[in-house]
Amino acid sequence: MKIKSLYKQILFYAGIVAVWQIIFLTHLVPEQALPSPMQVGQVLVKETSDGSLLYAIANSMWRLVVGLVIAIVGGMIIGIFMAKVEAVNQTIGSLILGLQSIPSVAWVPLALLWFGPTDAGVIFVTVAGALFAISINTHSGIKNIPPTYLAAGRNMGASGLQLVTNVMIPAALPYLITGFKQGWAYAWRGVIAAEIIFSIAGLGFLLNLGKHDKDISQVSGILIIVMIIGILVDGFVFKKIEAKILSRWGLSK
Amino acid sequence: MTKLQAKNIVKHFDHNGNSVVALDGINLNVDEGDFVCIVGPSGCGKSTFLNIVAGLEKPDSGEILLNGNPISTPGPDRTMVFQEGALFPWLKVIDNVEFGLKMAGIPKDERRQISHSYLDMMQLTKFADSYIYQLSTGMKQRVAIARALAMDPEILLMDEPFAALDSQTRDLLLVELQLIWERTKKTIIFVTHNISESVILGNKVEVFKNRPSKIKKEILIDYRRPRLAEDENLQKYYHQILDELKSEVIARTKEDSQ
């Protein structure tokens, strides 16, 4: 089953590259607008061999990871307070619903004014993009915990912070992981957007550089890299964790 | 010796803005080593009463005394076996059994030793490292019993623990629970709507009446153990309880149809 779907995917992507190559060969689209797969490949090979691609990935990734960790910890704390204290939900909760509707990239100007074009600025954008989605999912996760889990936890002597860390958070994990997934997706968009606008080292910077040099191969190549990282993180990190949680919780399809 | 005393427990519920009496003055004495079954129609407040004993709910008035001391909060001295779904899916069987011990700050080696002895008792040793979703409903309830016993509680509270089991599994667990009771000499309060369960298990059966909820009758069953579901001699107790409950159910049906 698994192998079969892998074959299908390989075939699909090979098909896309083939169609791309054919369109390129027909010269229907000018070369400045559509590079050939080979040209894109060459740029990526060159940037890999001189280390600039890895350097950019490392830069983007560490900002992403730092921002996401801050957003996860902060979002969970906010979400738990929203679920446990009705006054917090009515006040901060409504504010967070509003803040969540702001696209990650819209935080960039504010980040520039506060932090300048620095790592801290990019991380701010990442946190602002992910924090609210994680808060909201944590809130609904805690609200949806089956009451018997909490009753059983209290019955066996857990209370206060013990109850939060040993019962509430693990019981809410199926919801939390949804929040983390959303948070990561927003955070990743935020990192790339901020790097493009700030123009500091990272994948977003390489995109910007490509635009500046009118190098369509560079722009296309980096876009593909951004997408591949997205697929890998989603498919190999979050999907795996999610599948494990769902099966253990007896929720798997 | 009196282990647990319920003194005039009153509890109201808010139902669509109306105050409904859930418990109207429950008085109960449970002696050390008693196996008390509370039987009554659904909605008679028997689970509410058990939750109050557990400290999970607060009564509007009245008090619960454990060994003469009033209690108001949940505590590992009164562990509960819930009807279903109260085992933690994120923990292995053995970690579920150890949960309360961990909360109490007992060191890991000691915890392992205690949990293994209760897993042995419930014939679960092979499943120590399984996750909950891998177990049958009957196995889950064995784990729940092991988890509650591992805390070495003063009183074991059981809230319809066998309601979701098929009848063969239930019959087996009914015998096992009697053996465990004899072996551990635990005081047990067992809530059920199933009359045969209460007759097989209880040395005291408290028949709850409905609206207002009170204890209608206490029936003492002094009969050899382990009692089996098919034992003819238990029939007279069964019918005695059934007669008490019948009038309850009829009265309720009349009330509902009016």
Boltz contact constraints between the chains, C-beta under 6 A:
constraints:
  - contact:
      token1: [A, 148]
      token2: [B, 82]
      max_distance: 6.0
  - contact:
      token1: [A, 148]
      token2: [B, 85]
      max_distance: 6.0
  - contact:
      token1: [A, 148]
      token2: [B, 86]
      max_distance: 6.0
  - contact:
      token1: [A, 151]
      token2: [B, 56]
      max_distance: 6.0
  - contact:
      token1: [A, 152]
      token2: [B, 86]
      max_distance: 6.0
  - contact:
      token1: [A, 154]
      token2: [B, 74]
      max_distance: 6.0
  - contact:
      token1: [A, 155]
      token2: [B, 54]
      max_distance: 6.0
  - contact:
      token1: [A, 155]
      token2: [B, 74]
      max_distance: 6.0
  - contact:
      token1: [A, 155]
      token2: [B, 80]
      max_distance: 6.0
  - contact:
      token1: [A, 156]
      token2: [B, 76]
      max_distance: 6.0
  - contact:
      token1: [A, 156]
      token2: [B, 99]
      max_distance: 6.0
  - contact:
      token1: [A, 156]
      token2: [B, 100]
      max_distance: 6.0
  - contact:
      token1: [A, 156]
      token2: [B, 103]
      max_distance: 6.0
  - contact:
      token1: [A, 157]
      token2: [B, 76]
      max_distance: 6.0
  - contact:
      token1: [A, 157]
      token2: [B, 100]
      max_distance: 6.0
  - contact:
      token1: [A, 157]
      token2: [B, 103]
      max_distance: 6.0
  - contact:
      token1: [A, 157]
      token2: [B, 104]
      max_distance: 6.0
  - contact:
      token1: [A, 158]
      token2: [B, 103]
      max_distance: 6.0
  - contact:
      token1: [A, 162]
      token2: [B, 103]
      max_distance: 6.0
  - contact:
      token1: [A, 170]
      token2: [B, 90]
      max_distance: 6.0
  - contact:
      token1: [A, 248]
      token2: [B, 89]
      max_distance: 6.0
  - contact:
      token1: [A, 248]
      token2: [B, 131]
      max_distance: 6.0
  - contact:
      token1: [A, 249]
      token2: [B, 89]
      max_distance: 6.0
  - contact:
      token1: [A, 250]
      token2: [B, 133]
      max_distance: 6.0
